[in-house]
Amino acid sequence: MKKYLSLVVLVLTLSLTGCMSYKKVPYIQNSADVDLSSATGLYDTKIMPKDYLTITVNLPNDPEAVRMFNMTVSSKGTTSSTGTMSLSTQNTLLQYLVENDGCIDFPILGKIKVAGMTRNELQDYLVDKIYPQYVLEKPIVLVTFSSFKISVLGEVTGPGQYVVSTGKVNVFEALALARDLTIYGRRDNVKLIRENAVGEKSIVELNLNDANIINSPYYQLQQNDILYVTPNKTKSKNSGVGSETSLWFSTTSILISIASLLYNILK
């Protein structure tokens, strides 16, 4: 009886460990065979409709001259002083929503088409529009994304939505934010769900085992991208084991233990 039980445990162990082939685990396996000559140059994120932008215009020698370009909004908050709570009003920079037509309404300059530009391109554009028409020296313009976010779902350790302050993130960096795939995640079938600037949706399958992903146009993520890591066969099989099946296994285990005990007593 004990030999049979040991054999059952061994078979179950081998079946679980053999479900996932090692070849499907490591990332970018064929890196030595991949030509990365086309993957040169720094990637710049393009501004898209529904983005929120923060824009500051600064003139070190005369900040008052550009104050009209730095719109602010008032927000109420609470402050604590000597144990008492009081309301306070704070001014924060206005965030510009990129409308569906790709434009923002900027102070003094009016409606500006910004969709399709990078942050640097918009900064240069604003400098050219402000200088020398409104100020006598070149201002410092800083454009930042206020809402660059991605979502990572499925078989990852920390699924959720992540805000990327730099406005730039690739597939592996996104998975690092989600603390990597679980042992049940398929490296060769990660789905990327994307909506482009005109609202068209697409679903692309990415193979993280293949080093050619670095040359893929989907290697760098865009704002609002969704990564979904599909489960492997082991997870799919385990998901079919419900509470009734678990109870059956527990009952069977108890019966086998009782039978083994009786066998040892009565032999």
Disulfide bonds with the S-S distance in Angstrom:
none
